Amino acid sequence: MALIPAVSAQKEDNYSVTAEEAFKHANAQMINFIATNTSGFENWTGASIDSKQLELYDPTGQKLYYQFSVYKNKTLIGIIDIAADKRLGQTVQLVLFEPKPFDATTVMNKSIEIAKNEYPDGKIKSTQMVVYDYPLVGAMTIVKDKITGDEHRIFVDAYTLDVVPDKPATETEPGIWSIYEQRLKNGIENNIKHWQKSDELVKSIEQAAATKGVSINAAVTEENIKKLSADITKSRTDVEVDLGATVYAQITSYYCAPATAKMLTKYYNDESPHQTTIYEMMNGVAPNGVYNSEQLLYYHSSSGLNKPNSYVEDSINFEEATNEIDNGRPFKSGVTGHARMCRGYKISGSDEYLRIGDPNPVYFRIPYWEAFGSEVDRIYVRS
């Protein structure tokens, strides 16, 4: 049965982050990324952040992110998602490069239209933009049956405007799931400490900018970056490793695991097998995804990746990710119902990021930076 959000889930509390705070964090962190020469930000000098944010919610009804659009020469070049709740951890949750644009009003109107058509006697209770299958975004309309009192959720994808069935994600099938609840598994107290450390970093950047007469809310100029770089980096050493593995888009909706395996095959063996060949070696049966145990059939096979000691790990920590990358080993990084490749990491102060190559056609163009804490499993590659 679908989980209907409680009204109290949307109320502001002591853990809430205001839109003003989030905008400040987005600007300061963008300066930080550029000043520390973070991969993906090479062309962001001269960019500015639109102060008009999009509020994104979790399917549970919890406010999740403030999504800020980054423009350069009036062109959308990036998106920065800032935590709307301190219990999520560090402030920057996700950075996308050259994202596909969508119109939130159109998406929400479509969701309402479908809800009215499917439940003509129902009452629309709410419509919100949600992260329904991280990092996928859409609209969620809740409609209440006036006779039975039952509540129903209608999800519409932001990019396709297609209805997304309200069914839970599984290991092999995409669906609706809560990234908010997943991130809380890292420990609320630990997450709040990470948010506080991020806040301290932002305040130090603000102070450095004020001292140099730089507005952090203005477009980031090369001159201002030169003024701030020394101050931003003087008290710490950022660490970043990106192995640069090639990213491929999955060619069907259920080929995320084969596409990820193809990325790894290209990196380790410099070969590019067809995704259908990989899927068949994983004993895939269309139109279904494949379990980790089935994915290992390809990883282990001498006719596949030929890494017979590869294994699944579901006890996730950041240190193991850095160890894999430091040893030149990109790996399969799984979130609920979806496989991706992790090819790098970054440590900025206490903030911890993974560089994710996502085969979903919406995101595959340029790997994104993701705050550590979203994964449910990994496959480590071993000879």
Secondary structure, 3 states (H helix, E strand, C coil): CCCCCCHHHHCCCCCECCHHHHHHHHHHHHHHHHHCCCCCCCCCCCCEECCCCEEEECCCCCEEEEEEEEEECCEEEEEEEEECEHHHCCCEEEEEECCCCCCHHHHHHHHHHHHHHHCCCEEEEEEEEEEEECCEEEEEEEEEECCCCCEEEEEEECCCCCEECCCECCCCCCCECCHHHHHHCCCHHHHHHHHHHHHHHHHHHHHHHHHCCCCCCCCCCHHHHHHHHHHHHCCCCCEEEECCCCCCCCCCCCCHHHHHHHHHHHHHHCCCCCHHHHHHHCCCCCCCCCCHHHHHHHHHCCCCCCCCCCEEECCCCHHHHHHHHHCCCCEEEEECCEEEEEEEEEEECCEEEEEEECCCCCCCCCCEEEECCCCCEEEECCC
